[in-house]
C-alpha cells in the first residue's frame, strides 16, 4: 500500500474508533439528564447538565497540558488511554453515586482534552493541503454515525417506557461501556505515517538530540515549555485569533444537540408515552444530518471552488430555521421540567414530526460548521497542529461548559436567543478567517484544499 493509501486508511480507522467510542459517549450524554431524573435512589443528587459543564470546563483548562502529553506518548496511546477513561465514565452509571459521578466528570474532562488534541494532530499529519478537507469530512461523517447507532438502540430499548427503571438503565450502560472499549482498542490498528509527516521541527529536534535516560526528563520539561509557548504563540498571532472567533457557536450547538434538546423532547407529555424513546429517535435524525453534511461537504468536496464560506452560510441558515421551529413547537420550560414532564404548550400544537425535522436540521447545520472549522485550523497550522487544535478546543469547550451550566436555569427561548446571536457573530468571524486564509496563501493552490 502506498503512502497515500496508508494515510487514508489511518483516517478511516480513526473515524471508526471515534464512531464506537462516541456511539457510547454521545448516547450517554443525550440520555443522561433524563436517566438521572428517573433514579430510584434518593441518595443520588446530581445533574446531568452540571456534570457536562464540569467535563467541558476541565476540558478547557486541560488543553494547556494536552499537547505535551500527546508529544511524549504519541497520539495513538493518548487516544487509547483517554478512551479507557471515557469507558469508565459510562460504566459509572451502572451503579451511580454522587461523588463518583462528579469525580468521573473531572477525570473525563482531562481525557477529552488529550483525546481531541491527539485526534487533531493525527488528522493533520495524515493529510496534505490537498486532502485536509476530504479527510476532515471522512472523519466527521464516520464520527457522526455514532449518533445513528447509539440512539437507534435507545429508541428500541425504551419504546413505550414512561419511566426508566434501574434494570433499563443498567442494561443500556453495560452495553455502551462495551461498545466504548471496542473503539479504544481500534486505535492500535493505526499505522505510523511516512517520515515526512512529522510533528513540529522544535519537538523533533528535542527527540533526536536527547537520548539518555537522565536527559529524557530534561527533554520532557523542555518539550512541555516549547509546546506551551507554541500554544500562546498561536493565540497571539492574528490568524489564530481570527480562526478561533467562530468556535463559540460550535460549542453552544454541541451543548444543545448533545444534551439539552433530547431532554426537551423527552419532557413533552403531548408526545405521549413514546416521549422517552423519541430521545433516541431525535439522536438518529441528528446523526443523519451530521453524516449528510460531512459526506457532501467533506468527502465529495462539492464547494471547494467557492471556498468554505457558502458551507458555513448554509449552516447558519439551517440553524436559524431549526431554532425558529423549536421555538414554536417545544414548551419553554422543557429543559428544566421534572421527570413527569411539562404540560405547557408552545405556539403551535406540538408535533413530534416537527421535532424530528429540527433534529435533522441541527445535525446538518452543525456538520456544515465543524467540517469547515477542522479544515481551516488544520490548513493554517500544519506545522503546529497539536497546539493549534488544543487552543481551538479550549475555546469551543469553555463555551460548551458555560452553556451546560446555564441550561440548569434558563428557559428554552432564552437559550435559543443566545445561540442565534452567537451564531450570527460567529459566522461573520468565519468569513473574516477565510479572507485571512485566502490573503495569506495566495501563492498556494487554494482550489485543491
N, C-alpha and C positions, 0 to 999 in steps of 0.2 A: 504494500500500500504506500502510495506517495505521500509527501509531506502534507499536501492539501487535503487528501483523503483522511489522513490521520487526525488533523486538526478538526475537520468536520465531524468525525466520529467522536472526538472528545467533547464537542459541543452537544452532540446528541445524547451522549451518556450523562453529561452534566444536567441536561434538561430532564432526562428520565429520573435521575437521582433526586432532583428537586421536586419532580412530579409526585413521587412516592412520599417524600418527606412532608410535602405541603398538602397532599391528599389528607394526611393525618392532621397537620397543624392548622391549616385554614378551616377545615371542617370543625376542629375543636374550637377555634375562635368564633366561628359562625354560630355554634350552638351553646357556647359557654355560659352566657348570661341566662339563657332560657333554662339550661340544666341546673344552674345554681338556684334559681327560683324554685325548682322542684325538689330540692334536697329534703329528705325526711328528717335528717339530723338537726336538732335545734342547737347543737354545739358549734355548728359552722356558721360563721358570719363573714362572708366575703362578697365581693362584687367583681363580676367579670370585666366590667369597664375599668375598675381600679387596677385589676391585675394587668390588663393590656396597657394601661397608662404607665405602670411600673416597668413593664417589659420595654416599651419604646423609650422611656426616659433613661433607663440604664443603657439601652442600645445606643442612644446618642452619646452619652459620656464614654462608653467603652470604645467608640471609634478612635479615641486617642491612642489606644494600645493595640488595636486590631491589626494595623499594617505591620507592626513589629512581630506579632505572633505569626502572621502569615509568612513573613520573610524568614523567620527562624525555622519553623517546622514545615513550611510549604503549604500551598493552597489545598492539596489533596488531603493531608492529615488534618488540616484546620477544619475542613468541611466534615470529615468523618467524626471527629470528637464533638464538634458542635451539634451534629445530627444526633449523637447519643444523648446530649443534654435536652434537645427537643423531645426525644422519646420519653425521657424521664418526666418532663413537664406533663405530657399527655397521660402517662401512667399514673400520675398523682391523682387524677380524677376517679380512679377506680375506688380508692378509699380516701377521700379528701379530708384534710384538716386545715383550719385557717392558717396556722403557722407554716405548714408545708406548701400551701397554695401560694402565699406571698414570697416565701423563700425561693421557691422554684421560679417565680416570676422574675426575681432579681437575676438568678443564675442564667436563665434562658435569654435575658436581655444581653448579657455579656457574650453568650454563644452566638446570638444573632449578629452582633457586630462583626465577629470573626468570620462567621459563615458568609455574609454578604460581601465583605471585603475580599475574601478568598474567591468568591464567585466572580466578582468584577475583574479581579486580577487574572483568573484563569480564562475568562471570556476574552480579555484583551490580548493575552499572549498567544492565544489560538486564533487570532484574527489579524487581518491586514486592513489597510484603509479601504480596500475594495470589498471586503467581506464583513466588516463590523456591523453594518446594517442588517445584512442577511442573518448573521449569527445571533444578533440580538433578537430578531424576530423568531428564529427557530427556538431559542431558549425560552422566550416569553410564551410562545404557543404551547410548548411541552409543559412548562410550569403550570399554566392555567388549566391543563387537563385535570389537575388536582381538584379544582372546584367541581368539575363534572362528576368524577368517580366518587369522591367522598360524600358529596351531598346527595347523589343518587342512592347511596346506601342509607343515609339518614331518612330519605323520603319513604323508602320501603320499610325500614325498620320501625318508624314511628307513625306509619299510616293509621289514622283513626285513634291515636292516643291523645287524650285530653291532658293527661298527667304523665310525666316521665318518672317511672318507678326506679328504685335502686338497681333492680335487675336490668332494666333497659339501659341505664347509664353504664353499668359495668360491662355489659356485652359490647356496647359501642366502643368504649375506650380501650378495652383489651384488644379489639380488632385494630383500632387506629394506632396503638403502640407498636404492634407487629408490622404494620404497613410502614410506619416511620423508620423502623430498624432496617427494613429491606432497602429503603432509599439511601441510608447511611452507608451500607456495605457496597452499594453500586459505585461509589466514588473510587473504590480501589481498581476499577476497570479503566480509569482514565490513564492514558499514556503520556509520557513526557513529550513535549513538543520539540521541534527541531532546535539545534543550538542557537540559531539566530533569534529565536523568540525567547529572550531572556528578560529578567527584571531590570530595573534601572541600573545605570553604569556604576553609580556610587555603591549600591548594595552588592553588585557583582565583584567590584574590586576588593571590598572588605572580605567577601567569602574566599577569594583567591589568595590573598596575602596573609590571612590569619589562619594557621593550620594546627598549631599545637593546642593541647588540652587547656593549658593555662590561658593562652591567647583567646580561646573561644569565649571566655567570659568578657574580655575586653571587646571582642568583636560584637557580641550581643549588645553591650552598652552603647558602643559607637553606632551600631546599626539602628538601635532604638532612637537615639538622638537624631541621626540622619533622616529617618523616616518621619519622625515627629516634626522636624523642621520642614520637611517636604510638604507635610500637610498644611502647616501655617503658610508656607510659600504659595501653595495652591489657593489658599483663601485670600492672600494679599494681592495676587496678580488680578488684573481687571477681568480677564477672560473667565476665570473660575467664579468670580463674584457674579458675573452676568449669567453663567451657566447654572449657578446654584439658585438664582432667583425663582425659576419655575418649579423648584422642588416642593414648596409647601402645599400646592394643590394636590399633588400626588399623595402626600401624607394624610391630608384630610379625607381624600377619596378612599384611601386604604382603610382608614378607620370606619368610614360609613358603610362600605360594602362588606367588610370582613367581620363586623360585629354588631353594628347598630341596625342596619336595615333588616337583617334576618330577625332580630329581636322584635322590631316593629311589626313585621308580618305575623309572627307567632302570637303577638298580643291582640290582634284584631279578632274579636269574638264574632264579628259579622261574616268572617270567612268560614265559620262552622267548626265542626270537630276536627277537620283536617288542617287547622291553622298551624299546628306544631310541625306536621310533615311538610307543609308548604315552605318552611325554612330551608329544608333540603332542596326542594324544587327551585326555590329562588336562587340558591347557590349554583345549581346546574345551569340556569339561564345566565347568571353572571359569567360562569365559565365558558359558555358558548360564545358570549360577546367577546371575552378575552381571547379565546382561540381564534375567532374570525379576524379580529383586529391584528393579532400577532402574525397570523398567516398572510393576510392580504398586504399589510404594510411593512412586514419584515421579510418573510421568505420570498415573496413574489416581487418585491421592490417596485411596485407599480408607480410610486410617486417620486422616485429618485430624480426624474427630470426636473421637477419643480422644487426640490429640496424638502425639508421637513415641515415647513410652515403649514401647508394645506392639511396634513395629517393632524397636527395639533389643533388647527382651527375646527376641523371636523369633530375632534374630541370635545372641544368646548361647547359646540352646538348640541352634540349628543347629550352631554351632561345637563345642559340647561333644559332641554326637553324632558329628561328624566326627572329633574328636580321639580319642575312645574307639575308634572303628572302625580308625583309622590305627594306634593303639597295638596293637591285636590283629592287624592284617594285615601291617604292614611291619616288617622287621628293624630292630633298634635301631641297627646300625652303617651303615645305608643312606646317611645324609647324608655320611659320610666314607669310603665304600668306594672302592677303586681302580677303574680302568677295567673290569677283568674282572668287577666286581660283587661282591655278597655271597651267600654260600651259607647264611647263618644264616636261621632261621625264627622268626617271632614266636610268638604264642599260638594261632593258627589256621593252617590250610593257606592260604597266600597266594592270593588270588583277584584278578585284575585288575578284575573287575566291582565288587568292593567298593572297590578303589582309585579307580575312576572315579566311583562314588557319592560317595565322600568329596570328590573334586574338585568335584563339583556343589554339595555342602553347603558347602564352603569359599567358593565364589563367592557363593552365596546369602546366607550369613551376613555376608560382607564387604560386600555391597551394602546389606544392612539397616543396617549400622552407618554406612557412609560417606555414603549419601544423607542420613541424618539429621544427621550432623556438618556437612556442607556447608550444609544448610538452617539449622541453628541458629546457625552462625557468621555466615552472610550476613544472617540476620534481626536478630541482636543488634547487628551492627556495620556497618550500612548506610552510615553517614557516614564510616567509616574502614575500608573494606573491604580495601584493599591491605595496610595494616599488620596488620590482624587475621588475614588469610589467611597472611601471612608468618610471624606468630608461631605460628599453628596448624600450618603445615608444618614449622616449626622443631622443635616437639615431636615431631611424627609421624616426621620423617626421622631425628632423632637416635636414637630407639628402633629404627628400622629399621637404622641403621648398627651399633648395638650387637648386634642380632640376627644380622646377616650376619657380624659378627666372631666371635661365639661359635659360629656354625654350622660353622666350621672345626674345632671341637674337641669340642662336646657331642654325645652320642648322642641319638637321636631321642626317647626317652622323657623326657629332661630338658628338651628343647626344648618338648615338648607340655605338660609340667607348668608351665613358665614362662608359656606362653600361657593356660593355664586360670586361673592365679592372677591374672594381669594383666587378663585379660578380665572376670573376675568383679568386680574392683575398679573397672575402667573403666566397666562397666555401672551400678554403683551411683553413680559420679560423674556419669554422664549423667542419671540420674534427678534428681539434685540440680540439674544445669544446667537441665533442663526446668522444674523447680519455680521456679528463678530467673527464667526467661523468663515463665512464667505470672504470677508475682508482680509483675514489673516492667512488664508490658504488659497489665494488667487492663482498661485503658481502650480497647484496640485490639480489632479484630475477629479474635481469635485463631483462630477456626474457619476463617477464609479462608486461613490460611497454606498 
